[in-house]
Amino acid sequence: MNITKVSIIAAAVITSITFSACGNSADSTGNKKSYSVPKVGERKPMNNIDFKLATAKFSNGYELNATWGVGSAATHKIGDDSDTFYTLTDRGVNIKCKNDKKTVGIDICEKGKIFTYPTFTPTIIKFKIDSQDVVVREVITLKDAKGNDMTGVSNPLSNFSEKAYNIDGSTLTYDVNGLDAEALAVMKDGSFWIAEEYAPSIAHFDAKGKIIERLIPKGVTGLESANYTVKDVLPQIISKRHENRGIESIAVSPDEKSLYFSLQSPLDNPSYGDTPNVRLYKVNLSDYSDIKEYLYVESQPQEFIKDNATKKRKQKDVKVSEMTALDNDILMVLERVSATTKLFKVDLRDAISVPADKSTNLETDASGVIPVSKVKVFDTDSQSGYPNKIEGIANLGNGKFLLINDNDFGIEGDKTVAKIATINNL
């Protein structure tokens, strides 16, 4: 999540920041966390699942009252009750340097990101639906191999090094163990696969949130000092992902032999433009040796009716934001702009993977490449009560799908809303 606009305040030199004492606790390194965390047993209405973060108080008097963004992803574990699901936060509140003056009233940095809560840990939350409410059943912070809570602070990568700053403008040290978490899938043993946008990469965590290994694109360097296993086995070309448009969808087949993931948008290959051609992958989980690439063609921007009602949308506004498995090689893929969300049933069983000679220029020349088949099965343009920026989908079974939105930490977005859509005859 990137904050792009907050009420402008009078310009003043920001020299320090303090945080309210609301729920602060020590992390595993002894440092104080600058935010509160949801509590097991805490109850929230499904139409407002926001949890308060500690108030950030700037020296010029500006107070940032943010909330947890728990809807960056969602998933359901096979074998769980149909009223239980997991969600995922992203890396935490961050402000683009180019937007700092209009956001907080002062120039803090020129290029990169300001991390408002630099100790924020990407977190998995397990919920149970109880009538019109949800109840927190478990809070799982992501941890490195030593058991320390991870952060969302930028990695020092060879293909992309995003400068990171404290709120007072001081430089944050790159975090080799940090993740920009965006997508979630859970295995039958309770372990998790998470997709992230920095490398971009996918990472496997055990049921308690401790990392097992991280898979990155071939040729990407900078993570050699990570304290966990890093394997450069993913296709090299995905390292050309556009900034903040990495891997944002992931799913595991019911037989758990295959993992699927997709880029959120076309690659910078050679440059980010108006192509609808997105890369979707199938990974053999036995040893990662067999990775197949498929062409997924996004919908045209004019098809997102509610979004076009306020502004004419371009192809680059369309995003693949999440997926879930319906069966082996059959996926439900979520496309969105902001106000409009579409769900497509995607079948890989008869699809032909992209030939190696076509993969190099798939964004600019997909001639002769057969894309995966897709059938629209749900569209919020014909529905009411659905929030903007839906980023999570969980297959609860029996045609029921939980949809949840990214609230942009309560700064810009809609309140976090969980809705259950019933889709028959899949």
C-alpha positions, 0 to 999 in steps of 0.5 A: 500500500502506498499513501498518495494523499492525506489532508495537507497540513501547515508546512513545518520542519519535521525533526522527530516522531513519537508514538502513542503507547497504545498496545506497544510491545517488545519484539524479539530483538528487544526493540519497541514495536511502534504499533499495536496488534490485534488480540486473539478473541477480538471481535469485529463486524464483517463490514469494518474489520479495521484494527487501530495502529498506534497514533504517529505524532509528528513534531509539527502537531500532525497525527497519523491515525492509521489502521491495520490493512488486513485485506491484502490477501485471503485464503482458506485451508482445506479441512477447516470449517467453511467459516474460517479463513486467513488474511495477510497484511502487506509491508506496512504504511509507506509514503512515496517520497514524491508525495511527502509534501502533499501528504504531510506538508514537508519535503522529507526525501526525493526518491524512495519510500518513507516507512511510517512504522519501520518495525511493522511485521507483515502478519497473517491473521486467522478469522472465524465468521460468527454471524455478522462478525468475525473473531480473531482466532490466531495472529501469526507474524512472519519470522526469519530463520532465527525466529525474529519478526521480519519487517517490510523494509526494502531489500538491497537487490541488484534489479531494484533497490528502493531507498527506505527512510524514517519519518524524520528523513534519516535513512533506514538500513536495507533489510535483507530479510524484509518482505513486501507481502501481497498474496497468500496460500495455505497448505493442508499441513498449515504452512503458508506460501506468500508472494511478495513484490520486491524481488519479486519472489515467493516464500514458504513459511511454516505454520507458526510463520517462520520462513523455510525458504524463499524462491527468487528469479535467476540472476537476482543478487543482494540476498546472500546475507539473508539468514534463511535459504534463498534459491534462485529458481524462478524465471529470470525475466520476472525480475523486470517487474514494474515498481510496486507491480510484482507477484500479487496472486498465488494459489496451490492445487488441491493435490498440493503438487503445483503452485500457481502465481501471476504477476500483477501487471505486464513487465517492464519489457522493454517498458511498462505500457498499455499491453494486456499481456500478463505472465502466469506460472505453474510450479512443480512443488516437488523440486521446482525444476518444472516451471511452466509459463502461460499468457493471461490476457487482462480485460480491457479497461473500458469493461470496468464500469464503475471505475470509468464513471469517475475517470477514463481508465487505461490498460495499465490501471487493470491489475491481477490482484489474487487467485485461488484454486478451484481444482487442479489446474483450474483457478479463480482469478481476480481482476480489478481497477478499484471500484470494479472487481471481476472474477474469472474461471481460468482453465489450464488443462488444455492450455499450451505453455509459452514457447521459450522463443516467445517468452522474451518479448511476450509483452510486445509480441504474443502472436502465435501464443495461445492464452489461457481460457477465461470465463467471467463468473462474477462482477461487482459492477452488477452488485452493491455493497462491495468495497473498492480495491478488493485484493483477497479471495478465499474459496470457502467451498460449495460455491462460496467465496470470501472477498476482502479489500485492502483499506490502505491502512485507513488513510485513503481506502474504504474500511475493511469489508469482508463479503461472501459471494455465492457463485453457482455452477462452477 
